[in-house]
Amino acid sequence: MKILRCLFLTGLLIGGLISAAIPHGRRFAYTQQSNVLPTGATELEIWNTLRFSRDYYFRRLDTRLEFEYGLGSNIMTAFYLNHEMSKADDAKGIPGGSIATETAVSLSNEWKFKLSDPAADAFGFALYTEATIGLDEAELEGKLIFDKQIDAALFAVNLELEHEWESKLNNGVTNYTRVLLPRVHAGLAYYVSNSLSFGAEARYAAAIESGTVTHSALFVGPSVAYSSERVWFVLTFLPQVANLGNQVGGSLDLVGFERYQVRLLFSAEL
């Protein structure tokens, strides 16, 4: 009986030590943190983003399969396989339309450079760049990442700018468009334990064509994150709360954006 009791207490002690050493992973689904993988470490991430409810029937699921690798010297890189599938009313609410399905596949490469730490320094800071190439589109994204951890609270802000080039075939004619996509993401998380955190995220997104803001929207919603020794997940639900000024008009922009977005991230250490 004493042996069993000793084994039980030893198990609790080891479990506590492991729990204290658990890597926290990401705490937000949309807002990046400044941390990078250690040298030689690898992770596999699966992203699923569901977007739905516009002024017309619209459903879109974005899936990303990401392989991350830590290069050392506070640098990491990642490679993505991206798949998009959408179903929408091709008449955009006008009677007589039908539901059209579109799919797209692309590849992305990410580089992240950590310059300061959110716990050891005044704040964490990292530079991020990502390039994407598909059959009919190309994207180049740059991002400034700021974060700070104070006791059990974590704050993060991202300033992003994406440059998108797209070609579409319409009645035998190929049309080319170039769009600037500025975004701001912010997150606040509170650690209930080493493994579990609750918080909220805010997302501002806009589209600029020929110097004019054609679409813009603000999203705010709750998030939850959980990590174990080798895996973690993050879930964020973002309803659109405001149209911040564009050509659409109205309290919400349901032409260029959705009423709701849901993102689930899952990661496993390899």
C-alpha positions as MATLAB code, in Angstrom:
seq = 'MKILRCLFLTGLLIGGLISAAIPHGRRFAYTQQSNVLPTGATELEIWNTLRFSRDYYFRRLDTRLEFEYGLGSNIMTAFYLNHEMSKADDAKGIPGGSIATETAVSLSNEWKFKLSDPAADAFGFALYTEATIGLDEAELEGKLIFDKQIDAALFAVNLELEHEWESKLNNGVTNYTRVLLPRVHAGLAYYVSNSLSFGAEARYAAAIESGTVTHSALFVGPSVAYSSERVWFVLTFLPQVANLGNQVGGSLDLVGFERYQVRLLFSAEL';
ca = [
       0.000    0.000    0.000;
       2.844    2.391    0.829;
       4.475    1.564   -2.503;
       1.267    2.373   -4.363;
       0.932    5.626   -2.425;
       4.537    6.574   -3.242;
       4.003    5.787   -6.911;
       0.820    7.885   -6.922;
       2.548   10.879   -5.290;
       5.548   10.515   -7.621;
       3.177   10.493  -10.612;
       1.520   13.665   -9.385;
       4.914   15.340   -8.962;
       6.111   14.331  -12.416;
       2.811   15.389  -13.917;
       3.110   18.781  -12.248;
       6.638   19.252  -13.556;
       5.577   18.306  -17.078;
       2.595   20.633  -16.888;
       4.826   23.510  -15.797;
       7.073   22.858  -18.788;
       4.251   22.662  -21.323;
       4.832   24.987  -24.316;
       1.922   27.375  -24.579;
       1.807   27.419  -28.387;
      -0.467   30.012  -29.968;
      -3.103   31.715  -27.860;
      -5.003   33.351  -30.746;
      -6.353   32.087  -34.068;
      -5.940   35.355  -36.018;
      -3.343   37.320  -34.029;
       0.257   36.107  -34.248;
       2.694   36.125  -31.305;
       6.413   36.888  -31.510;
       7.629   33.448  -30.392;
       9.470   31.146  -32.845;
      10.354   27.451  -32.761;
      13.701   26.396  -31.231;
      16.518   25.260  -33.498;
      15.599   22.057  -35.310;
      12.083   21.859  -33.848;
       9.218   21.028  -36.219;
       5.444   21.378  -35.983;
       2.496   20.523  -38.175;
      -0.436   22.953  -38.075;
      -3.908   22.553  -39.560;
      -6.004   25.684  -40.100;
      -9.735   25.687  -40.809;
     -11.559   28.986  -41.342;
     -15.314   29.016  -42.008;
     -16.897   32.208  -43.365;
     -20.666   32.516  -43.819;
     -23.713   34.817  -44.098;
     -23.599   37.755  -46.520;
     -26.370   39.723  -48.212;
     -26.750   36.622  -50.358;
     -26.105   32.896  -49.845;
     -22.397   32.405  -49.140;
     -20.278   29.693  -47.532;
     -16.477   29.429  -47.702;
     -14.048   27.044  -46.043;
     -10.309   27.804  -46.093;
      -7.979   24.969  -45.087;
      -4.226   25.333  -44.620;
      -1.739   22.559  -43.915;
       1.427   24.120  -42.473;
       4.861   22.630  -41.776;
       7.032   24.799  -39.464;
      10.763   24.510  -38.863;
      12.996   26.379  -36.395;
      16.250   27.574  -37.994;
      17.919   29.024  -34.889;
      19.017   32.614  -34.145;
      15.325   33.419  -33.506;
      14.354   32.612  -37.098;
      11.764   30.141  -38.341;
      10.220   29.281  -41.676;
       7.052   27.492  -42.733;
       5.497   26.020  -45.860;
       1.745   25.896  -46.509;
      -0.592   23.981  -48.776;
      -3.766   26.074  -49.085;
      -7.213   24.977  -50.261;
     -10.280   27.206  -50.609;
     -13.820   26.079  -51.395;
     -16.767   28.449  -51.616;
     -20.448   28.152  -52.501;
     -22.313   31.340  -53.337;
     -25.332   32.719  -55.187;
     -23.791   33.784  -58.507;
     -26.468   36.490  -58.892;
     -25.643   37.852  -55.418;
     -29.243   37.947  -54.229;
     -30.925   38.866  -57.505;
     -33.792   36.439  -58.309;
     -32.944   33.772  -60.860;
     -29.432   33.047  -59.647;
     -27.932   29.648  -58.920;
     -25.401   28.320  -56.419;
     -21.900   28.269  -57.880;
     -18.992   26.359  -56.370;
     -15.386   27.534  -56.680;
     -12.166   25.951  -55.481;
      -8.575   27.169  -55.424;
      -5.237   25.669  -54.415;
      -2.050   27.578  -53.656;
       1.337   27.300  -51.937;
       2.838   29.691  -49.372;
       6.205   30.247  -47.720;
       6.552   32.128  -44.410;
       9.584   33.652  -42.674;
       9.508   34.987  -39.123;
      12.279   36.900  -37.326;
      12.007   37.387  -33.559;
      13.802   40.537  -32.364;
      12.712   40.793  -28.708;
      10.959   38.646  -26.102;
       7.584   39.488  -24.476;
       8.698   38.250  -21.029;
      12.386   39.252  -20.869;
      12.115   42.588  -22.726;
       9.808   45.594  -22.607;
       7.689   43.868  -25.249;
       7.995   41.108  -27.818;
       8.593   42.114  -31.430;
       8.894   40.078  -34.620;
       8.962   40.653  -38.373;
       6.895   38.375  -40.586;
       6.683   37.944  -44.339;
       4.705   35.464  -46.446;
       4.487   34.842  -50.196;
       1.684   32.871  -51.872;
       1.388   31.633  -55.437;
      -1.640   29.981  -57.049;
      -2.916   29.240  -60.549;
      -4.609   32.620  -60.922;
      -3.342   34.696  -58.003;
      -0.230   35.819  -56.160;
       0.070   37.447  -52.734;
       2.829   39.123  -50.776;
       2.222   39.886  -47.098;
       4.252   41.779  -44.493;
       3.495   41.954  -40.786;
       4.734   43.680  -37.619;
       4.077   41.581  -34.505;
       3.977   43.039  -30.991;
       3.124   41.165  -27.791;
       3.566   41.430  -24.039;
       2.974   38.994  -21.192;
       2.259   40.374  -17.709;
       1.684   37.642  -15.124;
      -1.265   35.596  -16.436;
      -2.289   38.100  -19.129;
      -1.035   38.166  -22.725;
      -1.558   41.053  -25.147;
      -0.754   40.951  -28.871;
      -1.151   43.331  -31.829;
      -0.382   42.715  -35.514;
      -0.099   45.377  -38.227;
      -0.423   43.773  -41.659;
      -0.371   44.781  -45.308;
      -1.030   42.300  -48.106;
      -0.568   42.973  -51.822;
      -2.748   40.710  -53.997;
      -2.667   40.182  -57.749;
      -5.484   38.154  -59.334;
      -6.545   37.166  -62.860;
     -10.039   36.031  -63.864;
     -11.328   34.768  -67.197;
     -14.647   36.381  -68.136;
     -16.261   35.711  -71.557;
     -12.921   34.781  -73.058;
     -11.182   37.900  -71.709;
      -8.668   37.763  -68.848;
      -9.100   40.572  -66.328;
      -6.300   41.478  -63.926;
      -6.872   43.145  -60.564;
      -4.484   44.467  -57.929;
      -5.738   44.979  -54.381;
      -4.119   46.243  -51.177;
      -5.417   44.521  -48.037;
      -4.510   46.350  -44.801;
      -5.396   44.537  -41.569;
      -5.027   45.028  -37.836;
      -5.386   42.127  -35.402;
      -5.401   42.400  -31.608;
      -5.787   39.774  -28.915;
      -6.052   39.543  -25.144;
      -5.740   36.182  -23.371;
      -5.783   35.211  -19.707;
      -4.141   31.975  -18.527;
      -6.511   30.027  -16.287;
      -3.748   27.410  -16.007;
      -0.512   26.561  -17.813;
      -2.600   24.756  -20.419;
      -5.856   26.699  -20.709;
      -6.543   30.326  -21.597;
      -9.605   32.384  -22.453;
      -9.644   35.698  -24.249;
     -10.921   37.817  -27.117;
      -9.733   38.966  -30.518;
     -10.484   41.958  -32.711;
      -9.914   42.078  -36.472;
     -10.027   45.063  -38.820;
      -9.817   44.219  -42.524;
     -10.139   46.420  -45.615;
      -9.686   46.281  -49.380;
      -8.213   49.181  -51.365;
      -8.502   49.301  -55.154;
      -7.129   52.217  -57.214;
      -6.655   54.247  -54.047;
     -10.265   53.799  -52.860;
     -11.439   51.798  -49.848;
     -13.992   49.476  -51.430;
     -14.640   47.257  -48.400;
     -13.909   47.408  -44.671;
     -15.160   45.686  -41.535;
     -14.478   45.248  -37.848;
     -14.844   41.833  -36.166;
     -14.752   41.169  -32.409;
     -15.285   37.882  -30.596;
     -14.161   35.318  -28.001;
     -11.299   32.827  -28.194;
     -10.152   29.792  -26.228;
      -6.800   27.965  -26.357;
      -5.532   24.734  -24.861;
      -2.098   23.094  -24.936;
      -0.701   19.775  -23.795;
       2.866   18.546  -23.906;
       2.955   17.996  -27.684;
      -0.277   19.445  -29.115;
      -2.347   22.618  -28.855;
      -5.464   24.137  -30.377;
      -7.067   27.579  -30.637;
     -10.688   28.412  -31.483;
     -11.937   31.944  -32.235;
     -15.432   33.070  -33.234;
     -15.605   36.526  -34.856;
     -18.936   38.182  -35.706;
     -18.790   41.375  -37.754;
     -19.760   44.333  -35.572;
     -19.234   47.414  -37.762;
     -18.644   48.790  -41.240;
     -15.865   51.351  -40.766;
     -16.501   53.344  -43.930;
     -16.435   52.290  -47.584;
     -18.471   52.359  -50.782;
     -20.987   49.766  -49.573;
     -22.795   51.756  -46.905;
     -24.877   50.336  -44.074;
     -23.909   49.294  -40.564;
     -22.200   46.101  -41.813;
     -20.247   45.320  -44.979;
     -21.916   42.092  -46.117;
     -20.755   42.429  -49.717;
     -17.009   42.186  -49.266;
     -17.059   40.347  -45.927;
     -19.131   37.845  -44.016;
     -21.309   38.309  -40.981;
     -19.451   35.507  -39.155;
     -15.993   33.939  -39.214;
     -14.831   30.911  -37.197;
     -11.227   29.698  -37.134;
      -9.836   26.531  -35.546;
      -6.084   25.879  -35.377;
      -4.616   22.521  -34.361;
      -0.901   21.827  -34.026;
       1.216   18.786  -33.195;
       4.932   18.633  -32.503;
       6.724   16.259  -34.875;
];
